[in-house]
């Protein structure tokens, strides 16, 4: 059961953008919960140059079945040319919480 649940990571330029994306994903049933972590610094290579930016990190709780639609929605809402969406499987956790994520993101919910 927990193998169906994912945590998707997404960086955003600021809290306002992160909040809008988080609310859309939860409101549309693509995520059960999104945690917004402020105060991160991202160092990355973009168009041949090393960049350093203050960002906000979203921890998005979703399921494998909803990931394609979630990824598409992030692309629509995100201001970056290439937004980060990386999903990692959840290997365990409180069974009731895992079931809650599955229930909240079910297309029938």
Backbone torsions as a table, in degrees:
resi	resn	phi	psi	omega
1	UNK	NA	-44.8	-178.1
2	UNK	-67.1	-21.3	179.6
3	UNK	-65.1	-20.5	178.1
4	UNK	-78.0	-19.0	-175.0
5	UNK	-93.1	139.2	180.0
6	UNK	-127.0	155.7	165.0
7	UNK	-113.4	117.8	178.1
8	UNK	-99.2	136.3	179.0
9	UNK	-104.2	137.6	179.1
10	UNK	-147.7	124.8	175.4
11	UNK	-93.6	147.5	-179.2
12	UNK	-133.5	155.1	-176.4
13	UNK	-69.5	-25.7	-179.1
14	UNK	-162.0	173.7	-176.8
15	UNK	-65.4	-34.3	-179.2
16	UNK	-63.9	-47.1	178.1
17	UNK	-64.2	-46.1	178.9
18	UNK	-58.5	-41.7	179.4
19	UNK	-64.8	-41.9	178.5
20	UNK	-63.5	-43.0	179.5
21	UNK	-66.7	-45.0	179.9
22	UNK	-58.6	-47.6	-178.9
23	UNK	-64.4	-38.7	178.0
24	UNK	-64.7	-45.9	-177.3
25	UNK	-63.6	-43.5	179.0
26	UNK	-70.5	-44.8	-178.6
27	UNK	-62.0	-30.6	180.0
28	UNK	-93.0	5.0	177.7
29	UNK	74.4	16.1	179.0
30	UNK	-87.2	-16.7	177.3
31	UNK	-141.3	146.7	175.7
32	UNK	-84.0	-32.7	-175.2
33	UNK	-158.8	144.8	173.7
34	UNK	-132.8	122.0	173.9
35	UNK	-94.1	136.5	178.3
36	UNK	-108.6	118.4	-179.4
37	UNK	-108.8	108.3	179.9
38	UNK	-81.0	168.6	169.0
39	UNK	77.3	26.2	175.8
40	UNK	-96.0	156.7	174.3
41	UNK	-120.0	126.2	178.4
42	UNK	-106.5	130.9	174.0
43	UNK	-117.1	122.7	-172.7
44	UNK	-152.6	161.7	177.3
45	UNK	-95.2	125.4	179.0
46	UNK	-139.8	120.8	179.3
47	UNK	52.3	44.1	174.3
48	UNK	82.2	2.5	-179.2
49	UNK	-127.6	143.4	176.1
50	UNK	-76.1	127.1	180.0
51	UNK	-112.7	153.7	176.0
52	UNK	-139.6	118.3	-176.6
53	UNK	-136.8	144.5	168.5
54	UNK	-76.3	133.6	-178.4
55	UNK	-142.8	174.5	173.6
56	UNK	-116.9	137.3	179.8
57	UNK	-105.4	130.2	174.0
58	UNK	-99.6	130.6	171.1
59	UNK	-106.5	107.6	-170.7
60	UNK	-105.7	120.0	177.2
61	UNK	-92.7	118.9	-176.3
62	UNK	-148.0	-167.4	177.4
63	UNK	-125.0	161.8	178.0
64	UNK	-56.1	-41.1	-177.9
65	UNK	-63.9	-30.9	-177.0
66	UNK	-92.9	-9.6	-174.7
67	UNK	-58.7	-44.8	-179.7
68	UNK	-59.4	-43.6	179.6
69	UNK	-69.0	-39.4	177.0
70	UNK	-60.2	-46.6	180.0
71	UNK	-60.9	-43.2	177.6
72	UNK	-63.2	-39.4	-180.0
73	UNK	-67.9	-40.4	176.7
74	UNK	-59.6	-43.0	178.5
75	UNK	-59.1	-38.1	179.4
76	UNK	-68.5	-38.8	-172.0
77	UNK	-90.5	-21.9	-169.7
78	UNK	-84.9	138.7	179.6
79	UNK	-78.6	-16.1	-178.3
80	UNK	-72.3	147.6	174.3
81	UNK	-61.5	-38.2	179.3
82	UNK	-135.0	86.2	-179.2
83	UNK	-70.6	148.7	176.5
84	UNK	-80.5	125.5	166.9
85	UNK	-139.2	108.2	178.7
86	UNK	-126.3	126.4	-177.8
87	UNK	-111.4	137.0	176.9
88	UNK	-123.0	140.1	-179.3
89	UNK	-72.5	147.4	174.4
90	UNK	-91.1	121.4	-176.3
91	UNK	-92.1	-8.2	179.4
92	UNK	-177.2	-179.5	179.8
93	UNK	151.5	-179.4	178.5
94	UNK	-63.2	119.1	-175.6
95	UNK	-53.8	-39.6	-179.8
96	UNK	-65.0	-36.4	178.1
97	UNK	-68.6	-44.2	178.6
98	UNK	-57.9	-44.7	179.6
99	UNK	-64.6	-36.8	178.4
100	UNK	-61.2	-43.9	178.2
101	UNK	-60.6	-44.5	-179.8
102	UNK	-63.2	-43.6	-179.4
103	UNK	-65.2	-45.4	-177.9
104	UNK	-64.8	-29.8	-176.5
105	UNK	-99.9	3.5	176.6
106	UNK	-67.1	133.8	178.6
107	UNK	-57.9	-21.1	-179.4
108	UNK	-85.9	-6.2	-175.1
109	UNK	-69.8	NA	NA
